[in-house]
């Protein structure tokens, strides 16, 4: 077998492994839950359902009316930190809560480095 055929095969294998790692990392980062990466994915004007799909479930609610505008703060918590999302109702879109701001507050103590591996393995 010529050397270039062997090197082409090894190069193709390395590219396939690199792509597999990139895809796996992307899937892990996009898993629903309260993480800093998921809070960064939240954009202004997203609906309540879209945020719940990203962060997983409903957060703790706090409702405020200021100057005739309905504001709602929701907090999602995890061992890594907490996410505070502020919603308001638009007069143009009746009865739809939309994101105004999203903030991440890390936990006081960082989790041990093996927690992500343990969560992935289900221990």
N, CA, C and O atoms as CSV, one atom per row, in Angstrom:
chain,resi,resn,atom,element,x,y,z
A,1,UNK,N,N,0.866,-1.174,0.000
A,1,UNK,CA,C,0.000,0.000,0.000
A,1,UNK,C,C,0.912,1.236,0.000
A,1,UNK,O,O,1.858,1.309,0.785
A,2,UNK,N,N,0.633,2.186,-0.863
A,2,UNK,CA,C,1.452,3.398,-0.905
A,2,UNK,C,C,1.311,4.204,0.388
A,2,UNK,O,O,0.281,4.166,1.060
A,3,UNK,N,N,2.354,4.915,0.703
A,3,UNK,CA,C,2.397,5.697,1.930
A,3,UNK,C,C,1.320,6.778,1.948
A,3,UNK,O,O,0.728,7.026,2.998
A,4,UNK,N,N,1.053,7.421,0.829
A,4,UNK,CA,C,0.070,8.506,0.787
A,4,UNK,C,C,-1.334,7.997,1.071
A,4,UNK,O,O,-2.152,8.732,1.626
A,5,UNK,N,N,-1.635,6.745,0.701
A,5,UNK,CA,C,-2.961,6.172,0.996
A,5,UNK,C,C,-3.108,5.976,2.506
A,5,UNK,O,O,-4.155,6.265,3.086
A,6,UNK,N,N,-2.034,5.477,3.132
A,6,UNK,CA,C,-2.044,5.286,4.578
A,6,UNK,C,C,-2.225,6.622,5.300
A,6,UNK,O,O,-3.047,6.735,6.209
A,7,UNK,N,N,-1.453,7.632,4.891
A,7,UNK,CA,C,-1.553,8.945,5.523
A,7,UNK,C,C,-2.917,9.584,5.292
A,7,UNK,O,O,-3.435,10.266,6.176
A,8,UNK,N,N,-3.495,9.379,4.140
A,8,UNK,CA,C,-4.835,9.894,3.855
A,8,UNK,C,C,-5.863,9.252,4.790
A,8,UNK,O,O,-6.759,9.928,5.296
A,9,UNK,N,N,-5.725,7.950,5.011
A,9,UNK,CA,C,-6.633,7.260,5.930
A,9,UNK,C,C,-6.492,7.748,7.360
A,9,UNK,O,O,-7.493,7.968,8.043
A,10,UNK,N,N,-5.256,7.921,7.822
A,10,UNK,CA,C,-5.023,8.415,9.179
A,10,UNK,C,C,-5.554,9.843,9.316
A,10,UNK,O,O,-6.167,10.176,10.330
A,11,UNK,N,N,-5.329,10.677,8.321
A,11,UNK,CA,C,-5.850,12.046,8.362
A,11,UNK,C,C,-7.375,12.074,8.399
A,11,UNK,O,O,-7.969,12.847,9.150
A,12,UNK,N,N,-7.999,11.235,7.593
A,12,UNK,CA,C,-9.465,11.159,7.604
A,12,UNK,C,C,-9.999,10.704,8.950
A,12,UNK,O,O,-11.018,11.208,9.422
A,13,UNK,N,N,-9.306,9.742,9.576
A,13,UNK,CA,C,-9.709,9.264,10.899
A,13,UNK,C,C,-9.592,10.376,11.938
A,13,UNK,O,O,-10.482,10.531,12.775
A,14,UNK,N,N,-8.513,11.147,11.898
A,14,UNK,CA,C,-8.339,12.254,12.841
A,14,UNK,C,C,-9.413,13.327,12.674
A,14,UNK,O,O,-9.911,13.876,13.657
A,15,UNK,N,N,-9.758,13.615,11.441
A,15,UNK,CA,C,-10.817,14.598,11.186
A,15,UNK,C,C,-12.150,14.083,11.723
A,15,UNK,O,O,-12.912,14.846,12.317
A,16,UNK,N,N,-12.441,12.790,11.520
A,16,UNK,CA,C,-13.699,12.219,12.019
A,16,UNK,C,C,-13.758,12.262,13.541
A,16,UNK,O,O,-14.809,12.569,14.105
A,17,UNK,N,N,-12.660,11.962,14.210
A,17,UNK,CA,C,-12.627,12.012,15.675
A,17,UNK,C,C,-12.810,13.445,16.170
A,17,UNK,O,O,-13.531,13.677,17.140
A,18,UNK,N,N,-12.167,14.403,15.516
A,18,UNK,CA,C,-12.311,15.807,15.913
A,18,UNK,C,C,-13.755,16.271,15.761
A,18,UNK,O,O,-14.281,16.964,16.632
A,19,UNK,N,N,-14.390,15.898,14.673
A,19,UNK,CA,C,-15.797,16.273,14.461
A,19,UNK,C,C,-16.680,15.639,15.521
A,19,UNK,O,O,-17.611,16.280,16.010
A,20,UNK,N,N,-16.407,14.389,15.886
A,20,UNK,CA,C,-17.201,13.712,16.918
A,20,UNK,C,C,-17.082,14.440,18.260
A,20,UNK,O,O,-18.082,14.608,18.958
A,21,UNK,N,N,-15.878,14.871,18.626
A,21,UNK,CA,C,-15.705,15.609,19.873
A,21,UNK,C,C,-16.427,16.954,19.838
A,21,UNK,O,O,-17.030,17.356,20.833
A,22,UNK,N,N,-16.374,17.640,18.726
A,22,UNK,CA,C,-17.049,18.931,18.597
A,22,UNK,C,C,-18.559,18.771,18.730
A,22,UNK,O,O,-19.212,19.560,19.413
A,23,UNK,N,N,-19.109,17.762,18.085
A,23,UNK,CA,C,-20.555,17.506,18.169
A,23,UNK,C,C,-20.943,17.132,19.590
A,23,UNK,O,O,-21.942,17.630,20.108
A,24,UNK,N,N,-20.163,16.258,20.233
A,24,UNK,CA,C,-20.469,15.849,21.609
A,24,UNK,C,C,-20.417,17.041,22.551
A,24,UNK,O,O,-21.283,17.178,23.415
A,25,UNK,N,N,-19.422,17.905,22.403
A,25,UNK,CA,C,-19.315,19.088,23.250
A,25,UNK,C,C,-20.510,20.011,23.040
A,25,UNK,O,O,-21.047,20.565,23.999
A,26,UNK,N,N,-20.922,20.175,21.796
A,26,UNK,CA,C,-22.082,21.014,21.504
A,26,UNK,C,C,-23.353,20.469,22.114
A,26,UNK,O,O,-24.195,21.237,22.581
A,27,UNK,N,N,-23.508,19.154,22.119
A,27,UNK,CA,C,-24.699,18.551,22.717
A,27,UNK,C,C,-24.691,18.687,24.225
A,27,UNK,O,O,-25.740,18.909,24.830
A,28,UNK,N,N,-23.525,18.557,24.845
A,28,UNK,CA,C,-23.438,18.691,26.292
A,28,UNK,C,C,-23.757,20.123,26.707
A,28,UNK,O,O,-24.494,20.334,27.670
A,29,UNK,N,N,-23.218,21.101,26.002
A,29,UNK,CA,C,-23.443,22.497,26.345
A,29,UNK,C,C,-24.884,22.931,26.123
A,29,UNK,O,O,-25.344,23.877,26.761
A,30,UNK,N,N,-25.596,22.268,25.243
A,30,UNK,CA,C,-26.974,22.666,24.940
A,30,UNK,C,C,-28.008,21.892,25.741
A,30,UNK,O,O,-29.207,22.065,25.521
A,31,UNK,N,N,-27.578,21.053,26.654
A,31,UNK,CA,C,-28.513,20.306,27.478
A,31,UNK,C,C,-29.275,21.288,28.361
A,31,UNK,O,O,-28.683,22.237,28.875
A,32,UNK,N,N,-30.598,21.073,28.548
A,32,UNK,CA,C,-31.353,21.999,29.383
A,32,UNK,C,C,-30.874,21.954,30.830
A,32,UNK,O,O,-30.485,20.902,31.339
A,33,UNK,N,N,-30.908,23.078,31.462
A,33,UNK,CA,C,-30.494,23.188,32.850
A,33,UNK,C,C,-30.027,24.594,33.150
A,33,UNK,O,O,-29.869,25.419,32.251
A,34,UNK,N,N,-29.807,24.855,34.424
A,34,UNK,CA,C,-29.407,26.188,34.860
A,34,UNK,C,C,-27.886,26.264,34.844
A,34,UNK,O,O,-27.221,25.893,35.811
A,35,UNK,N,N,-27.350,26.750,33.732
A,35,UNK,CA,C,-25.908,26.950,33.589
A,35,UNK,C,C,-25.659,28.324,32.996
A,35,UNK,O,O,-26.557,28.940,32.421
A,36,UNK,N,N,-24.438,28.793,33.140
A,36,UNK,CA,C,-24.093,30.102,32.585
A,36,UNK,C,C,-24.212,30.101,31.064
A,36,UNK,O,O,-24.650,31.087,30.471
A,37,UNK,N,N,-23.824,28.996,30.437
A,37,UNK,CA,C,-23.909,28.898,28.975
A,37,UNK,C,C,-25.359,28.994,28.504
A,37,UNK,O,O,-25.639,29.635,27.491
A,38,UNK,N,N,-26.276,28.365,29.226
A,38,UNK,CA,C,-27.682,28.436,28.828
A,38,UNK,C,C,-28.268,29.822,29.064
A,38,UNK,O,O,-29.116,30.267,28.291
A,39,UNK,N,N,-27.837,30.507,30.109
A,39,UNK,CA,C,-28.327,31.877,30.341
A,39,UNK,C,C,-27.834,32.793,29.228
A,39,UNK,O,O,-28.561,33.693,28.807
A,40,UNK,N,N,-26.608,32.581,28.741
A,40,UNK,CA,C,-26.102,33.396,27.627
A,40,UNK,C,C,-26.893,33.155,26.345
A,40,UNK,O,O,-26.912,34.022,25.471
A,41,UNK,N,N,-27.540,32.014,26.212
A,41,UNK,CA,C,-28.347,31.728,25.021
A,41,UNK,C,C,-29.674,32.486,25.013
A,41,UNK,O,O,-30.306,32.613,23.965
A,42,UNK,N,N,-30.096,32.984,26.159
A,42,UNK,CA,C,-31.384,33.680,26.267
A,42,UNK,C,C,-31.240,35.083,25.705
A,42,UNK,O,O,-30.329,35.824,26.076
A,43,UNK,N,N,-32.137,35.435,24.816
A,43,UNK,CA,C,-32.112,36.738,24.145
A,43,UNK,C,C,-33.368,37.535,24.487
A,43,UNK,O,O,-34.401,36.976,24.858
A,44,UNK,N,N,-33.252,38.852,24.353
A,44,UNK,CA,C,-34.389,39.728,24.570
A,44,UNK,C,C,-35.502,39.379,23.591
A,44,UNK,O,O,-35.237,39.035,22.439
A,45,UNK,N,N,-36.741,39.468,24.049
A,45,UNK,CA,C,-37.962,39.193,23.277
A,45,UNK,C,C,-38.262,37.702,23.125
A,45,UNK,O,O,-39.203,37.351,22.412
A,46,UNK,N,N,-37.493,36.803,23.772
A,46,UNK,CA,C,-37.841,35.384,23.745
A,46,UNK,C,C,-39.107,35.182,24.566
A,46,UNK,O,O,-39.385,35.941,25.494
A,47,UNK,N,N,-39.863,34.161,24.219
A,47,UNK,CA,C,-41.089,33.886,24.961
A,47,UNK,C,C,-40.782,33.096,26.223
A,47,UNK,O,O,-39.690,32.558,26.409
A,48,UNK,N,N,-41.786,33.051,27.074
A,48,UNK,CA,C,-41.690,32.315,28.324
A,48,UNK,C,C,-41.413,30.830,28.069
A,48,UNK,O,O,-40.613,30.217,28.777
A,49,UNK,N,N,-42.062,30.262,27.075
A,49,UNK,CA,C,-41.893,28.840,26.759
A,49,UNK,C,C,-40.474,28.546,26.259
A,49,UNK,O,O,-39.908,27.503,26.587
A,50,UNK,N,N,-39.902,29.448,25.475
A,50,UNK,CA,C,-38.542,29.251,24.974
A,50,UNK,C,C,-37.530,29.246,26.116
A,50,UNK,O,O,-36.603,28.437,26.121
A,51,UNK,N,N,-37.705,30.144,27.083
A,51,UNK,CA,C,-36.800,30.207,28.230
A,51,UNK,C,C,-36.942,28.950,29.082
A,51,UNK,O,O,-35.942,28.396,29.538
A,52,UNK,N,N,-38.163,28.500,29.298
A,52,UNK,CA,C,-38.393,27.286,30.089
A,52,UNK,C,C,-37.771,26.065,29.412
A,52,UNK,O,O,-37.298,25.156,30.094
A,53,UNK,N,N,-37.767,26.038,28.089
A,53,UNK,CA,C,-37.150,24.927,27.372
A,53,UNK,C,C,-35.630,24.945,27.540
A,53,UNK,O,O,-35.004,23.888,27.617
A,54,UNK,N,N,-35.040,26.121,27.597
A,54,UNK,CA,C,-33.588,26.227,27.750
A,54,UNK,C,C,-33.161,25.914,29.180
A,54,UNK,O,O,-32.212,25.159,29.393
A,55,UNK,N,N,-33.858,26.490,30.163
A,55,UNK,CA,C,-33.445,26.335,31.553
A,55,UNK,C,C,-34.093,25.138,32.239
A,55,UNK,O,O,-33.657,24.744,33.320
A,56,UNK,N,N,-35.112,24.559,31.640
A,56,UNK,CA,C,-35.744,23.379,32.221
A,56,UNK,C,C,-36.742,23.724,33.313
A,56,UNK,O,O,-36.348,24.036,34.437
A,57,UNK,N,N,-38.011,23.671,33.001
A,57,UNK,CA,C,-39.061,23.902,33.987
A,57,UNK,C,C,-39.337,25.360,34.261
A,57,UNK,O,O,-38.778,26.255,33.627
A,58,UNK,N,N,-40.214,25.574,35.223
A,58,UNK,CA,C,-40.610,26.930,35.589
A,58,UNK,C,C,-39.793,27.378,36.793
A,58,UNK,O,O,-39.494,26.584,37.685
A,59,UNK,N,N,-39.438,28.648,36.807
A,59,UNK,CA,C,-38.686,29.198,37.933
A,59,UNK,C,C,-39.616,29.759,38.997
A,59,UNK,O,O,-40.836,29.752,38.838
A,60,UNK,N,N,-39.031,30.243,40.078
A,60,UNK,CA,C,-39.801,30.905,41.127
A,60,UNK,C,C,-40.227,32.270,40.620
A,60,UNK,O,O,-39.418,33.003,40.052
A,61,UNK,N,N,-41.508,32.622,40.824
A,61,UNK,CA,C,-42.064,33.847,40.247
A,61,UNK,C,C,-42.182,34.971,41.264
A,61,UNK,O,O,-42.401,34.749,42.455
A,62,UNK,N,N,-42.028,36.191,40.747
A,62,UNK,CA,C,-42.297,37.395,41.507
A,62,UNK,C,C,-42.900,38.420,40.559
A,62,UNK,O,O,-42.259,38.783,39.572
A,63,UNK,N,N,-44.110,38.898,40.825
A,63,UNK,CA,C,-44.830,39.778,39.901
A,63,UNK,C,C,-44.875,41.195,40.452
A,63,UNK,O,O,-45.140,41.396,41.637
A,64,UNK,N,N,-44.613,42.188,39.585
A,64,UNK,CA,C,-44.620,43.601,39.966
A,64,UNK,C,C,-45.338,44.381,38.880
A,64,UNK,O,O,-45.199,44.072,37.696
A,65,UNK,N,N,-46.119,45.408,39.278
A,65,UNK,CA,C,-46.750,46.311,38.324
A,65,UNK,C,C,-46.169,47.703,38.576
A,65,UNK,O,O,-46.321,48.261,39.663
A,66,UNK,N,N,-45.502,48.258,37.561
A,66,UNK,CA,C,-44.893,49.584,37.687
A,66,UNK,C,C,-45.400,50.446,36.539
A,66,UNK,O,O,-45.148,50.144,35.373
A,67,UNK,N,N,-46.106,51.509,36.864
A,67,UNK,CA,C,-46.599,52.433,35.851
A,67,UNK,C,C,-47.509,51.775,34.828
A,67,UNK,O,O,-47.503,52.155,33.657
A,68,UNK,N,N,-48.282,50.804,35.252
A,68,UNK,CA,C,-49.196,50.118,34.347
A,68,UNK,C,C,-48.543,49.037,33.505
A,68,UNK,O,O,-49.208,48.418,32.674
A,69,UNK,N,N,-47.254,48.797,33.703
A,69,UNK,CA,C,-46.556,47.743,32.956
A,69,UNK,C,C,-46.336,46.563,33.898
A,69,UNK,O,O,-45.866,46.729,35.024
A,70,UNK,N,N,-46.679,45.381,33.423
A,70,UNK,CA,C,-46.509,44.159,34.204
A,70,UNK,C,C,-45.086,43.651,34.029
A,70,UNK,O,O,-44.633,43.442,32.904
A,71,UNK,N,N,-44.380,43.452,35.136
A,71,UNK,CA,C,-43.036,42.885,35.133
A,71,UNK,C,C,-43.062,41.615,35.960
A,71,UNK,O,O,-43.735,41.539,36.988
A,72,UNK,N,N,-42.334,40.638,35.507
A,72,UNK,CA,C,-42.247,39.390,36.254
A,72,UNK,C,C,-40.786,38.949,36.314
A,72,UNK,O,O,-40.116,38.831,35.288
A,73,UNK,N,N,-40.314,38.711,37.513
A,73,UNK,CA,C,-38.971,38.163,37.699
A,73,UNK,C,C,-39.106,36.680,38.009
A,73,UNK,O,O,-39.960,36.267,38.793
A,74,UNK,N,N,-38.248,35.892,37.381
A,74,UNK,CA,C,-38.203,34.465,37.681
A,74,UNK,C,C,-36.774,34.076,38.000
A,74,UNK,O,O,-35.827,34.580,37.397
A,75,UNK,N,N,-36.635,33.184,38.944
A,75,UNK,CA,C,-35.311,32.723,39.352
A,75,UNK,C,C,-35.246,31.213,39.240
A,75,UNK,O,O,-36.098,30.494,39.762
A,76,UNK,N,N,-34.210,30.743,38.542
A,76,UNK,CA,C,-33.885,29.322,38.449
A,76,UNK,C,C,-32.584,29.125,39.208
A,76,UNK,O,O,-31.661,29.925,39.055
A,77,UNK,N,N,-32.489,28.084,40.020
A,77,UNK,CA,C,-31.281,27.850,40.804
A,77,UNK,C,C,-30.736,26.455,40.565
A,77,UNK,O,O,-31.476,25.522,40.254
A,78,UNK,N,N,-29.413,26.334,40.719
A,78,UNK,CA,C,-28.739,25.042,40.675
A,78,UNK,C,C,-27.536,25.127,41.591
A,78,UNK,O,O,-27.295,26.164,42.209
A,79,UNK,N,N,-26.783,24.053,41.683
A,79,UNK,CA,C,-25.597,24.071,42.542
A,79,UNK,C,C,-24.498,24.953,41.967
A,79,UNK,O,O,-23.583,25.350,42.689
A,80,UNK,N,N,-24.577,25.264,40.675
A,80,UNK,CA,C,-23.559,26.091,40.028
A,80,UNK,C,C,-23.842,27.580,40.155
A,80,UNK,O,O,-22.923,28.393,40.057
A,81,UNK,N,N,-25.100,27.948,40.371
A,81,UNK,CA,C,-25.464,29.351,40.474
A,81,UNK,C,C,-26.953,29.533,40.220
A,81,UNK,O,O,-27.728,28.579,40.288
A,82,UNK,N,N,-27.341,30.772,39.926
A,82,UNK,CA,C,-28.760,31.040,39.676
A,82,UNK,C,C,-28.914,32.000,38.503
A,82,UNK,O,O,-28.041,32.816,38.206
A,83,UNK,N,N,-30.069,31.864,37.849
A,83,UNK,CA,C,-30.408,32.713,36.713
A,83,UNK,C,C,-31.626,33.544,37.093
A,83,UNK,O,O,-32.616,33.011,37.595
A,84,UNK,N,N,-31.552,34.845,36.852
A,84,UNK,CA,C,-32.682,35.740,37.091
A,84,UNK,C,C,-33.108,36.317,35.747
A,84,UNK,O,O,-32.342,37.029,35.097
A,85,UNK,N,N,-34.319,36.011,35.339
A,85,UNK,CA,C,-34.854,36.460,34.058
A,85,UNK,C,C,-36.019,37.392,34.341
A,85,UNK,O,O,-36.928,37.049,35.096
A,86,UNK,N,N,-35.990,38.575,33.733
A,86,UNK,CA,C,-37.068,39.545,33.883
A,86,UNK,C,C,-37.908,39.538,32.613
A,86,UNK,O,O,-37.385,39.672,31.507
A,87,UNK,N,N,-39.212,39.380,32.788
A,87,UNK,CA,C,-40.164,39.373,31.681
A,87,UNK,C,C,-41.063,40.587,31.794
A,87,UNK,O,O,-41.231,41.139,32.881
A,88,UNK,N,N,-41.650,41.014,30.664
A,88,UNK,CA,C,-42.744,41.971,30.711
A,88,UNK,C,C,-43.735,41.635,29.609
A,88,UNK,O,O,-43.432,40.877,28.687
A,89,UNK,N,N,-44.917,42.212,29.721
A,89,UNK,CA,C,-45.960,41.982,28.721
A,89,UNK,C,C,-45.972,43.133,27.750
A,89,UNK,O,O,-45.985,44.299,28.144
A,90,UNK,N,N,-45.968,42.797,26.481
A,90,UNK,CA,C,-46.023,43.819,25.446
A,90,UNK,C,C,-47.477,44.112,25.122
A,90,UNK,O,O,-48.305,43.202,25.073
A,91,UNK,N,N,-47.785,45.376,24.901
A,91,UNK,CA,C,-49.163,45.728,24.541
A,91,UNK,C,C,-49.487,45.253,23.127
A,91,UNK,O,O,-50.649,45.022,22.794
A,92,UNK,N,N,-48.441,45.109,22.291
A,92,UNK,CA,C,-48.664,44.665,20.916
A,92,UNK,C,C,-48.982,43.180,20.861
A,92,UNK,O,O,-49.725,42.728,19.990
A,93,UNK,N,N,-48.420,42.427,21.787
A,93,UNK,CA,C,-48.649,40.979,21.821
A,93,UNK,C,C,-49.345,40.667,23.134
A,93,UNK,O,O,-48.691,40.535,24.169
A,94,UNK,N,N,-50.628,40.552,23.102
A,94,UNK,CA,C,-51.430,40.401,24.299
A,94,UNK,C,C,-51.153,39.059,24.987
A,94,UNK,O,O,-51.071,38.014,24.342
A,95,UNK,N,N,-51.013,39.122,26.303
A,95,UNK,CA,C,-50.837,37.953,27.158
A,95,UNK,C,C,-49.605,37.115,26.834
A,95,UNK,O,O,-49.589,35.918,27.119
A,96,UNK,N,N,-48.592,37.708,26.255
A,96,UNK,CA,C,-47.340,36.994,26.007
A,96,UNK,C,C,-46.241,37.629,26.842
A,96,UNK,O,O,-45.938,38.812,26.684
A,97,UNK,N,N,-45.649,36.850,27.725
A,97,UNK,CA,C,-44.502,37.329,28.486
A,97,UNK,C,C,-43.273,37.227,27.605
A,97,UNK,O,O,-43.033,36.197,26.974
A,98,UNK,N,N,-42.488,38.307,27.563
A,98,UNK,CA,C,-41.269,38.358,26.753
A,98,UNK,C,C,-40.082,38.735,27.636
A,98,UNK,O,O,-40.237,39.496,28.591
A,99,UNK,N,N,-38.906,38.213,27.326
A,99,UNK,CA,C,-37.695,38.482,28.106
A,99,UNK,C,C,-37.252,39.924,27.921
A,99,UNK,O,O,-37.207,40.430,26.800
A,100,UNK,N,N,-36.930,40.573,29.016
A,100,UNK,CA,C,-36.323,41.907,28.985
A,100,UNK,C,C,-34.837,41.811,29.330
A,100,UNK,O,O,-33.996,42.374,28.630
A,101,UNK,N,N,-34.516,41.098,30.408
A,101,UNK,CA,C,-33.118,40.931,30.805
A,101,UNK,C,C,-32.896,39.513,31.313
A,101,UNK,O,O,-33.824,38.846,31.770
A,102,UNK,N,N,-31.644,39.068,31.225
A,102,UNK,CA,C,-31.243,37.771,31.754
A,102,UNK,C,C,-29.903,37.955,32.452
A,102,UNK,O,O,-28.977,38.539,31.889
A,103,UNK,N,N,-29.804,37.458,33.675
A,103,UNK,CA,C,-28.570,37.618,34.443
A,103,UNK,C,C,-28.188,36.299,35.104
A,103,UNK,O,O,-29.054,35.535,35.531
A,104,UNK,N,N,-26.895,36.041,35.182
A,104,UNK,CA,C,-26.355,34.840,35.814
A,104,UNK,C,C,-25.567,35.246,37.059
A,104,UNK,O,O,-24.760,36.175,37.012
A,105,UNK,N,N,-25.801,34.555,38.162
A,105,UNK,CA,C,-25.047,34.764,39.392
A,105,UNK,C,C,-24.412,33.434,39.772
A,105,UNK,O,O,-25.126,32.485,40.093
A,106,UNK,N,N,-23.074,33.344,39.744
A,106,UNK,CA,C,-22.434,32.075,40.079
A,106,UNK,C,C,-22.576,31.746,41.561
A,106,UNK,O,O,-22.770,32.633,42.392
A,107,UNK,N,N,-22.476,30.465,41.875
A,107,UNK,CA,C,-22.518,30.031,43.267
A,107,UNK,C,C,-21.285,30.556,43.996
A,107,UNK,O,O,-20.271,30.865,43.372
A,108,UNK,N,N,-21.378,30.651,45.298
A,108,UNK,CA,C,-20.275,31.179,46.084
A,108,UNK,C,C,-19.046,30.274,45.967
A,108,UNK,O,O,-17.935,30.762,45.757
A,109,UNK,N,N,-19.236,28.983,46.098
A,109,UNK,CA,C,-18.147,28.030,45.956
A,109,UNK,C,C,-18.268,27.305,44.627
A,109,UNK,O,O,-19.345,26.808,44.299
A,110,UNK,N,N,-17.197,27.233,43.860
A,110,UNK,CA,C,-17.283,26.504,42.595
A,110,UNK,C,C,-17.441,25.007,42.851
A,110,UNK,O,O,-16.891,24.488,43.823
A,111,UNK,N,N,-18.184,24.308,41.994
A,111,UNK,CA,C,-18.364,22.871,42.192
A,111,UNK,C,C,-17.048,22.138,41.930
A,111,UNK,O,O,-16.201,22.630,41.185
A,112,UNK,N,N,-16.876,20.975,42.534
A,112,UNK,CA,C,-15.679,20.187,42.261
A,112,UNK,C,C,-15.589,19.843,40.778
A,112,UNK,O,O,-16.619,19.705,40.119
A,113,UNK,N,N,-14.379,19.704,40.241
A,113,UNK,CA,C,-14.227,19.462,38.804
A,113,UNK,C,C,-14.827,18.145,38.327
A,113,UNK,O,O,-15.144,17.996,37.147
A,114,UNK,N,N,-14.982,17.196,39.237
A,114,UNK,CA,C,-15.507,15.902,38.807
A,114,UNK,C,C,-17.038,15.858,38.778
A,114,UNK,O,O,-17.605,14.840,38.381
A,115,UNK,N,N,-17.720,16.928,39.184
A,115,UNK,CA,C,-19.185,16.923,39.187
A,115,UNK,C,C,-19.773,16.748,37.792
A,115,UNK,O,O,-20.765,16.040,37.621
A,116,UNK,N,N,-19.177,17.379,36.811
A,116,UNK,CA,C,-19.703,17.259,35.448
A,116,UNK,C,C,-19.582,15.824,34.952
A,116,UNK,O,O,-20.490,15.314,34.295
A,117,UNK,N,N,-18.459,15.168,35.264
A,117,UNK,CA,C,-18.270,13.777,34.871
A,117,UNK,C,C,-19.256,12.883,35.600
A,117,UNK,O,O,-19.832,11.974,35.003
A,118,UNK,N,N,-19.453,13.136,36.893
A,118,UNK,CA,C,-20.401,12.322,37.666
A,118,UNK,C,C,-21.830,12.508,37.142
A,118,UNK,O,O,-22.587,11.541,37.064
A,119,UNK,N,N,-22.199,13.724,36.790
A,119,UNK,CA,C,-23.531,13.966,36.242
A,119,UNK,C,C,-23.698,13.274,34.906
A,119,UNK,O,O,-24.761,12.730,34.608
A,120,UNK,N,N,-22.638,13.294,34.094
A,120,UNK,CA,C,-22.697,12.661,32.780
A,120,UNK,C,C,-22.832,11.155,32.920
A,120,UNK,O,O,-23.550,10.527,32.142
A,121,UNK,N,N,-22.146,10.555,33.911
A,121,UNK,CA,C,-22.209,9.118,34.124
A,121,UNK,C,C,-23.449,8.697,34.912
A,121,UNK,O,O,-23.781,7.513,34.963
A,122,UNK,N,N,-24.131,9.665,35.526
A,122,UNK,CA,C,-25.351,9.359,36.283
A,122,UNK,C,C,-25.086,8.833,37.676
A,122,UNK,O,O,-25.918,8.111,38.224
A,123,UNK,N,N,-23.938,9.178,38.271
A,123,UNK,CA,C,-23.628,8.714,39.628
A,123,UNK,C,C,-24.143,9.652,40.655
A,123,UNK,O,O,-23.969,9.414,41.851
